[in-house]
């Protein structure tokens, strides 16, 4: 009798994350979002209906 070969169904992925880079990227995206919000608020105050012109 020989042992049945085990089949491993799990895959392990080792990920090296530079959290400083991630934090920096989040800050960049957050500032872009804030710029868009400020622009939208400014255009709304200027009497714009807020609707897009397609």
KAJOZI-V497295 format. One line per field, one symbol per residue. ss: DSSP state (H for helix, E for strand, - for the rest). burial: # if it has 24 or more other ideal C-beta (glycine too) atoms within 12 Angstrom, else .. A space follows every 50 residues. Layout:
ss=???
burial=???
This chain:
ss=------------------HHHHHHHHHHHHHHHHHHHHHHHHHHH----- ----
burial=.................................................. ....
